């Protein structure tokens, strides 16, 4: 991976961490090191699948994918956050 792509992934990680930390619908995210590592790994995988994406595009793709191992799922099978439901 290029240094530009690595920078994009790290910036996306910071953006996603910031969004999840302030979203009242994501009380499950507390920014623990293991959660941060999962987000980092998932963003790397998305970046590998969709190269040359901006950090914001990676965040949007992460929400649309809805396949994070961190995401709690309601009994109906719907993702908890409105942001995920909208995507």
PyMOL CGO cylinders between C-alpha atoms (Angstrom):
from pymol import cmd
from pymol.cgo import CYLINDER

trace = [
    CYLINDER, 0.00, 0.00, 0.00, 1.13, 3.49, -0.72, 0.3, 1, 1, 1, 1, 1, 1,
    CYLINDER, 1.13, 3.49, -0.72, 1.90, 6.09, 1.96, 0.3, 1, 1, 1, 1, 1, 1,
    CYLINDER, 1.90, 6.09, 1.96, -1.07, 8.10, 0.70, 0.3, 1, 1, 1, 1, 1, 1,
    CYLINDER, -1.07, 8.10, 0.70, -3.42, 5.16, 1.19, 0.3, 1, 1, 1, 1, 1, 1,
    CYLINDER, -3.42, 5.16, 1.19, -1.98, 4.49, 4.65, 0.3, 1, 1, 1, 1, 1, 1,
    CYLINDER, -1.98, 4.49, 4.65, -2.56, 8.14, 5.57, 0.3, 1, 1, 1, 1, 1, 1,
    CYLINDER, -2.56, 8.14, 5.57, -6.12, 7.93, 4.25, 0.3, 1, 1, 1, 1, 1, 1,
    CYLINDER, -6.12, 7.93, 4.25, -6.83, 4.84, 6.37, 0.3, 1, 1, 1, 1, 1, 1,
    CYLINDER, -6.83, 4.84, 6.37, -5.43, 6.49, 9.50, 0.3, 1, 1, 1, 1, 1, 1,
    CYLINDER, -5.43, 6.49, 9.50, -7.43, 9.65, 8.87, 0.3, 1, 1, 1, 1, 1, 1,
    CYLINDER, -7.43, 9.65, 8.87, -10.57, 7.54, 8.31, 0.3, 1, 1, 1, 1, 1, 1,
    CYLINDER, -10.57, 7.54, 8.31, -9.89, 5.77, 11.60, 0.3, 1, 1, 1, 1, 1, 1,
    CYLINDER, -9.89, 5.77, 11.60, -9.73, 9.11, 13.40, 0.3, 1, 1, 1, 1, 1, 1,
    CYLINDER, -9.73, 9.11, 13.40, -12.92, 10.33, 11.71, 0.3, 1, 1, 1, 1, 1, 1,
    CYLINDER, -12.92, 10.33, 11.71, -14.78, 7.14, 12.51, 0.3, 1, 1, 1, 1, 1, 1,
    CYLINDER, -14.78, 7.14, 12.51, -13.56, 7.15, 16.11, 0.3, 1, 1, 1, 1, 1, 1,
    CYLINDER, -13.56, 7.15, 16.11, -14.71, 10.75, 16.50, 0.3, 1, 1, 1, 1, 1, 1,
    CYLINDER, -14.71, 10.75, 16.50, -18.14, 10.02, 15.01, 0.3, 1, 1, 1, 1, 1, 1,
    CYLINDER, -18.14, 10.02, 15.01, -18.72, 6.88, 17.05, 0.3, 1, 1, 1, 1, 1, 1,
    CYLINDER, -18.72, 6.88, 17.05, -17.53, 8.55, 20.25, 0.3, 1, 1, 1, 1, 1, 1,
    CYLINDER, -17.53, 8.55, 20.25, -20.13, 11.33, 20.08, 0.3, 1, 1, 1, 1, 1, 1,
    CYLINDER, -20.13, 11.33, 20.08, -23.06, 9.42, 18.56, 0.3, 1, 1, 1, 1, 1, 1,
    CYLINDER, -23.06, 9.42, 18.56, -25.60, 8.78, 21.37, 0.3, 1, 1, 1, 1, 1, 1,
    CYLINDER, -25.60, 8.78, 21.37, -26.75, 5.66, 19.51, 0.3, 1, 1, 1, 1, 1, 1,
    CYLINDER, -26.75, 5.66, 19.51, -23.35, 4.01, 19.78, 0.3, 1, 1, 1, 1, 1, 1,
    CYLINDER, -23.35, 4.01, 19.78, -22.86, 3.49, 23.52, 0.3, 1, 1, 1, 1, 1, 1,
    CYLINDER, -22.86, 3.49, 23.52, -21.22, 0.17, 22.65, 0.3, 1, 1, 1, 1, 1, 1,
    CYLINDER, -21.22, 0.17, 22.65, -18.21, 2.02, 21.25, 0.3, 1, 1, 1, 1, 1, 1,
    CYLINDER, -18.21, 2.02, 21.25, -15.87, 3.25, 23.95, 0.3, 1, 1, 1, 1, 1, 1,
    CYLINDER, -15.87, 3.25, 23.95, -12.63, 3.48, 21.98, 0.3, 1, 1, 1, 1, 1, 1,
    CYLINDER, -12.63, 3.48, 21.98, -10.88, 0.62, 23.74, 0.3, 1, 1, 1, 1, 1, 1,
    CYLINDER, -10.88, 0.62, 23.74, -7.62, -0.51, 22.09, 0.3, 1, 1, 1, 1, 1, 1,
    CYLINDER, -7.62, -0.51, 22.09, -9.20, -3.74, 20.82, 0.3, 1, 1, 1, 1, 1, 1,
    CYLINDER, -9.20, -3.74, 20.82, -12.11, -1.81, 19.26, 0.3, 1, 1, 1, 1, 1, 1,
    CYLINDER, -12.11, -1.81, 19.26, -9.69, 0.64, 17.66, 0.3, 1, 1, 1, 1, 1, 1,
    CYLINDER, -9.69, 0.64, 17.66, -7.68, -2.26, 16.23, 0.3, 1, 1, 1, 1, 1, 1,
    CYLINDER, -7.68, -2.26, 16.23, -10.81, -3.85, 14.76, 0.3, 1, 1, 1, 1, 1, 1,
    CYLINDER, -10.81, -3.85, 14.76, -11.79, -0.56, 13.09, 0.3, 1, 1, 1, 1, 1, 1,
    CYLINDER, -11.79, -0.56, 13.09, -8.26, -0.13, 11.76, 0.3, 1, 1, 1, 1, 1, 1,
    CYLINDER, -8.26, -0.13, 11.76, -8.20, -3.65, 10.32, 0.3, 1, 1, 1, 1, 1, 1,
    CYLINDER, -8.20, -3.65, 10.32, -11.64, -3.26, 8.74, 0.3, 1, 1, 1, 1, 1, 1,
    CYLINDER, -11.64, -3.26, 8.74, -10.69, 0.06, 7.15, 0.3, 1, 1, 1, 1, 1, 1,
    CYLINDER, -10.69, 0.06, 7.15, -7.49, -1.50, 5.75, 0.3, 1, 1, 1, 1, 1, 1,
    CYLINDER, -7.49, -1.50, 5.75, -9.56, -4.28, 4.18, 0.3, 1, 1, 1, 1, 1, 1,
    CYLINDER, -9.56, -4.28, 4.18, -12.02, -1.80, 2.67, 0.3, 1, 1, 1, 1, 1, 1,
    CYLINDER, -12.02, -1.80, 2.67, -9.15, 0.32, 1.36, 0.3, 1, 1, 1, 1, 1, 1,
    CYLINDER, -9.15, 0.32, 1.36, -7.68, -2.76, -0.29, 0.3, 1, 1, 1, 1, 1, 1,
    CYLINDER, -7.68, -2.76, -0.29, -11.01, -3.55, -1.96, 0.3, 1, 1, 1, 1, 1, 1,
    CYLINDER, -11.01, -3.55, -1.96, -11.62, 0.04, -3.05, 0.3, 1, 1, 1, 1, 1, 1,
    CYLINDER, -11.62, 0.04, -3.05, -8.24, 1.68, -3.63, 0.3, 1, 1, 1, 1, 1, 1,
    CYLINDER, -8.24, 1.68, -3.63, -7.78, 5.41, -4.06, 0.3, 1, 1, 1, 1, 1, 1,
    CYLINDER, -7.78, 5.41, -4.06, -10.58, 6.37, -1.71, 0.3, 1, 1, 1, 1, 1, 1,
    CYLINDER, -10.58, 6.37, -1.71, -10.54, 9.45, 0.47, 0.3, 1, 1, 1, 1, 1, 1,
    CYLINDER, -10.54, 9.45, 0.47, -10.75, 9.03, 4.22, 0.3, 1, 1, 1, 1, 1, 1,
    CYLINDER, -10.75, 9.03, 4.22, -14.36, 10.26, 4.23, 0.3, 1, 1, 1, 1, 1, 1,
    CYLINDER, -14.36, 10.26, 4.23, -15.24, 7.80, 1.46, 0.3, 1, 1, 1, 1, 1, 1,
    CYLINDER, -15.24, 7.80, 1.46, -13.75, 4.98, 3.54, 0.3, 1, 1, 1, 1, 1, 1,
    CYLINDER, -13.75, 4.98, 3.54, -15.90, 5.99, 6.52, 0.3, 1, 1, 1, 1, 1, 1,
    CYLINDER, -15.90, 5.99, 6.52, -19.01, 6.08, 4.32, 0.3, 1, 1, 1, 1, 1, 1,
    CYLINDER, -19.01, 6.08, 4.32, -18.11, 2.68, 2.86, 0.3, 1, 1, 1, 1, 1, 1,
    CYLINDER, -18.11, 2.68, 2.86, -17.66, 1.26, 6.37, 0.3, 1, 1, 1, 1, 1, 1,
    CYLINDER, -17.66, 1.26, 6.37, -21.15, 2.44, 7.32, 0.3, 1, 1, 1, 1, 1, 1,
    CYLINDER, -21.15, 2.44, 7.32, -22.70, 1.12, 4.09, 0.3, 1, 1, 1, 1, 1, 1,
    CYLINDER, -22.70, 1.12, 4.09, -20.98, -2.25, 4.42, 0.3, 1, 1, 1, 1, 1, 1,
    CYLINDER, -20.98, -2.25, 4.42, -22.65, -2.81, 7.79, 0.3, 1, 1, 1, 1, 1, 1,
    CYLINDER, -22.65, -2.81, 7.79, -20.48, -5.83, 8.39, 0.3, 1, 1, 1, 1, 1, 1,
    CYLINDER, -20.48, -5.83, 8.39, -18.23, -4.70, 11.20, 0.3, 1, 1, 1, 1, 1, 1,
    CYLINDER, -18.23, -4.70, 11.20, -17.63, -7.26, 13.90, 0.3, 1, 1, 1, 1, 1, 1,
    CYLINDER, -17.63, -7.26, 13.90, -18.16, -4.41, 16.38, 0.3, 1, 1, 1, 1, 1, 1,
    CYLINDER, -18.16, -4.41, 16.38, -21.75, -3.64, 15.36, 0.3, 1, 1, 1, 1, 1, 1,
    CYLINDER, -21.75, -3.64, 15.36, -24.51, -4.75, 17.71, 0.3, 1, 1, 1, 1, 1, 1,
    CYLINDER, -24.51, -4.75, 17.71, -27.60, -5.99, 15.95, 0.3, 1, 1, 1, 1, 1, 1,
    CYLINDER, -27.60, -5.99, 15.95, -31.14, -5.49, 17.23, 0.3, 1, 1, 1, 1, 1, 1,
    CYLINDER, -31.14, -5.49, 17.23, -33.50, -8.44, 17.59, 0.3, 1, 1, 1, 1, 1, 1,
    CYLINDER, -33.50, -8.44, 17.59, -35.06, -7.57, 14.24, 0.3, 1, 1, 1, 1, 1, 1,
    CYLINDER, -35.06, -7.57, 14.24, -31.67, -7.92, 12.58, 0.3, 1, 1, 1, 1, 1, 1,
    CYLINDER, -31.67, -7.92, 12.58, -31.52, -4.18, 11.94, 0.3, 1, 1, 1, 1, 1, 1,
    CYLINDER, -31.52, -4.18, 11.94, -28.37, -2.34, 12.85, 0.3, 1, 1, 1, 1, 1, 1,
    CYLINDER, -28.37, -2.34, 12.85, -28.78, -0.09, 15.87, 0.3, 1, 1, 1, 1, 1, 1,
    CYLINDER, -28.78, -0.09, 15.87, -27.50, 3.24, 14.54, 0.3, 1, 1, 1, 1, 1, 1,
    CYLINDER, -27.50, 3.24, 14.54, -29.66, 5.46, 12.30, 0.3, 1, 1, 1, 1, 1, 1,
    CYLINDER, -29.66, 5.46, 12.30, -26.51, 6.14, 10.29, 0.3, 1, 1, 1, 1, 1, 1,
    CYLINDER, -26.51, 6.14, 10.29, -26.27, 2.44, 9.43, 0.3, 1, 1, 1, 1, 1, 1,
    CYLINDER, -26.27, 2.44, 9.43, -29.98, 2.15, 8.74, 0.3, 1, 1, 1, 1, 1, 1,
    CYLINDER, -29.98, 2.15, 8.74, -29.82, 5.15, 6.39, 0.3, 1, 1, 1, 1, 1, 1,
    CYLINDER, -29.82, 5.15, 6.39, -26.91, 3.63, 4.47, 0.3, 1, 1, 1, 1, 1, 1,
]
cmd.load_cgo(trace, "trace")
